[in-house]
């Protein structure tokens, strides 16, 4: 009996995840994505891949990222430790995003929560284990780092590899082609899209929507997460950019409505005013 109840509960709330997480108006056919409709999924990927649309931009970004990483490692190597607790663990976010050294244990005691930590000793062990190189030697002797593990292995076999190293260009080219090909594949998949549009305007809340003109809250049909017909401009025969409007804002468009709809809106407004007075 309990299993049957749980099944009915899942079915009753299935609509919450069945529609596209972005536009919330379309039932995905899952051709491109499990969570988004095909149109939104393609648009999201297109925006994300905008920075990979040009090979030269990708290559220049790789060079910049490599220089910043080396600078951060040098900064971490010179860190003598926290003057309060003597810890050499620094906050990873502060280092990688802001190029600042902040004691991670002290920050956690002060602010609470969780934060990643990093230390030069930990980074040194990582490079030794996975790339088989001495981090201190590379920073002091060469002032740089291998591009990736493959580049490190080539150097281990041939110490002259750095003189003709093209690993960075190759990695930038692979990244550019990866995103470019992925976008092309999804563009082809878009032609097979069978997503279903919802006939009504859907919202993300079980209780309220908000007028897109004045911002007033509007009750919604909570079981379906759709706005009521009275707040849908299309129901009144309007062609406006707003998708959700309160009755007062709809009254401002009364002249554009068909005669029968204008009369019906008048009745709705009278009921609304009576409820407000009550």
C-alpha positions in Angstrom: 0.0 0.0 0.0 2.8 2.4 0.9 4.6 1.7 -2.5 1.3 2.5 -4.3 1.0 5.8 -2.4 4.6 6.7 -3.2 4.1 5.9 -6.9 1.0 8.1 -7.0 2.9 11.0 -5.3 5.7 10.7 -7.9 3.1 10.8 -10.7 1.3 13.7 -9.2 4.5 15.8 -9.0 6.0 14.6 -12.2 5.0 17.8 -14.0 7.6 19.7 -12.0 10.5 18.1 -13.9 8.7 17.2 -17.1 9.0 20.6 -18.6 12.1 22.4 -19.8 14.0 23.8 -16.9 14.8 27.0 -18.8 11.7 28.2 -20.6 9.3 25.9 -18.6 6.9 26.0 -21.6 8.0 22.9 -23.6 8.0 19.2 -22.9 11.5 18.0 -23.9 11.7 15.1 -26.4 15.2 14.4 -25.0 16.8 14.5 -28.4 19.6 16.9 -27.2 19.1 17.1 -23.5 17.3 15.3 -20.7 16.6 18.6 -18.8 16.0 21.2 -21.5 13.9 21.3 -24.6 15.9 21.1 -27.8 15.7 24.8 -28.6 16.8 26.0 -25.2 19.6 23.3 -25.0 21.0 24.4 -28.3 20.9 28.1 -27.3 22.5 27.4 -24.0 25.3 25.4 -25.6 25.7 28.1 -28.3 26.2 30.8 -25.6 28.6 28.7 -23.6 30.6 27.9 -26.7 30.8 31.5 -27.8 34.3 31.8 -26.3 35.4 28.8 -28.4 34.0 30.1 -31.7 37.5 31.3 -32.9 40.7 29.3 -32.7 42.9 32.3 -32.1 40.8 33.4 -29.2 41.0 29.9 -27.7 44.8 29.8 -28.2 45.3 33.2 -26.6 43.2 32.2 -23.7 45.2 29.1 -23.1 48.4 31.1 -23.1 46.9 33.5 -20.5 45.6 30.7 -18.3 49.0 29.0 -18.4 50.8 32.2 -17.3 48.3 32.9 -14.5 48.7 29.3 -13.2 52.5 29.6 -13.1 52.2 32.9 -11.4 49.9 31.4 -8.8 52.2 28.5 -8.1 55.1 30.8 -7.6 53.0 32.9 -5.2 52.1 29.7 -3.4 55.7 28.6 -3.2 56.8 31.8 -1.6 54.1 31.7 1.0 55.7 31.3 4.5 52.6 30.4 6.3 49.8 32.1 8.3 51.3 34.4 11.0 48.5 33.3 13.4 48.2 29.5 13.0 51.4 28.8 11.0 49.3 26.8 8.5 50.5 26.8 4.8 47.1 25.8 3.5 45.5 28.7 1.6 42.0 29.2 0.3 41.8 27.7 -3.2 39.1 30.2 -4.4 41.0 33.2 -3.3 44.2 32.0 -5.0 42.7 30.9 -8.3 40.0 33.6 -8.7 41.6 36.6 -7.0 45.4 35.8 -6.9 45.3 36.3 -3.2 46.7 34.2 -0.3 44.2 33.7 2.4 44.7 31.2 5.2 42.0 28.5 4.7 41.8 27.3 8.4 41.5 30.9 9.7 38.9 31.8 7.1 36.8 28.8 8.0 36.9 29.5 11.7 35.9 33.1 11.0 33.3 32.6 8.2 32.2 29.0 8.7 31.0 26.8 5.8 33.3 24.8 3.6 36.1 25.8 1.3 38.7 24.0 -0.7 42.4 24.3 0.4 45.6 24.1 -1.5 49.3 24.1 -0.5 52.5 24.1 -2.4 53.5 20.7 -0.9 50.2 19.2 -2.1 50.7 20.6 -5.6 54.3 19.4 -5.7 53.1 15.8 -4.8 50.4 16.0 -7.4 52.8 16.9 -10.2 55.3 14.2 -9.1 52.6 11.5 -9.0 50.7 12.3 -12.2 53.2 14.1 -14.4 56.4 12.7 -12.9 58.1 16.1 -12.8 59.7 18.1 -10.0 57.6 21.2 -9.7 60.4 23.2 -7.9 62.9 22.3 -10.7 60.6 23.5 -13.4 59.6 26.8 -11.7 63.3 27.6 -10.9 65.1 26.2 -13.9 62.6 26.7 -16.7 60.2 29.2 -15.4 57.3 27.3 -17.0 55.4 24.0 -16.9 54.5 21.3 -19.4 51.2 22.0 -21.1 49.7 18.7 -20.0 50.7 15.1 -18.9 51.5 14.2 -22.6 53.9 17.1 -22.9 55.6 16.1 -19.6 56.1 12.5 -20.9 57.6 13.8 -24.1 60.0 16.0 -22.1 61.0 13.0 -19.9 62.0 11.1 -23.1 63.6 14.1 -24.8 64.9 17.1 -22.8 65.0 19.2 -26.0 61.3 18.9 -26.3 60.7 22.4 -25.0 62.6 24.0 -27.9 60.0 22.7 -30.5 57.0 22.2 -28.2 53.6 22.7 -30.0 51.5 21.0 -27.3 49.7 24.2 -26.4 48.7 24.9 -30.0 47.5 21.3 -30.4 45.5 21.4 -27.2 43.9 24.7 -28.2 43.0 23.2 -31.6 41.5 20.1 -30.0 39.3 22.2 -27.7 38.2 24.4 -30.6 37.2 21.4 -32.7 35.6 19.6 -29.8 33.1 22.4 -29.1 32.7 23.3 -32.8 31.8 19.7 -33.7 29.5 19.3 -30.7 27.6 22.4 -31.8 27.3 21.1 -35.4 26.0 17.7 -34.2 23.3 19.4 -32.0 22.3 21.6 -34.9 21.6 18.5 -36.9 19.7 16.9 -34.0 17.6 20.0 -33.8 16.0 19.1 -37.1 14.7 15.9 -35.4 13.2 17.8 -32.5 9.7 16.6 -31.3 9.3 18.8 -28.3 5.7 19.7 -27.4 4.7 23.3 -26.6 2.4 23.9 -23.7 -0.9 25.6 -24.8 -0.8 27.7 -21.6 1.8 29.9 -20.0 3.6 28.0 -17.3 5.3 29.4 -14.2 7.9 28.1 -11.7 5.8 28.7 -8.6 2.9 26.6 -7.2 1.1 29.7 -5.9 1.9 32.9 -7.7 3.0 34.5 -10.9 3.9 38.2 -11.4 2.5 40.7 -13.9 5.2 41.5 -16.4 4.1 45.1 -16.6 3.5 46.3 -13.0 4.9 43.4 -11.0 1.7 42.6 -9.0 1.4 39.0 -7.8 -1.3 36.9 -9.5 -2.7 33.6 -8.2 -2.0 30.6 -10.5 -3.5 27.2 -11.1 -1.2 25.5 -8.6 -1.7 21.9 -9.6 -0.7 22.6 -13.2 1.7 25.5 -12.6 0.0 27.5 -15.4 -1.5 31.0 -15.3 -5.3 31.3 -15.5 -6.9 32.3 -18.8 -7.9 35.7 -17.3 -4.2 36.7 -17.0 -3.2 35.4 -20.5 -3.1 38.2 -23.1 -3.7 35.7 -25.9 -7.1 34.7 -24.2 -8.2 38.3 -24.8 -7.1 38.4 -28.4 -4.0 40.6 -27.7 -0.7 40.4 -29.5 1.7 41.9 -27.0 5.2 41.0 -25.8 4.0 40.4 -22.2 2.9 36.8 -21.5 1.4 37.4 -18.0 -0.7 40.5 -17.2 -2.9 41.4 -14.2 -6.5 42.5 -14.9 -5.7 46.2 -14.3 -2.9 46.2 -16.9 -5.1 44.2 -19.3 -7.7 47.1 -19.0 -5.1 49.4 -20.6 -5.3 47.3 -23.7 -9.1 47.1 -23.8 -9.3 49.1 -27.1 -7.3 46.5 -28.9 -9.6 43.7 -27.8 -12.5 42.3 -29.8 -15.9 43.7 -28.7 -17.0 40.5 -27.0 -13.7 40.3 -25.1 -14.0 43.9 -23.9 -17.4 43.1 -22.4 -16.1 40.0 -20.7 -13.1 41.9 -19.3 -15.5 44.5 -17.9 -17.3 41.7 -16.0 -14.0 40.4 -14.7 -13.0 43.8 -13.5 -16.3 44.3 -11.7 -15.8 41.0 -9.8 -12.2 42.0 -9.0 -13.3 45.3 -7.6 -15.9 43.7 -5.4 -13.4 41.3 -4.0 -11.0 44.2 -3.3 -13.8 46.1 -1.5 -14.7 43.0 0.6 
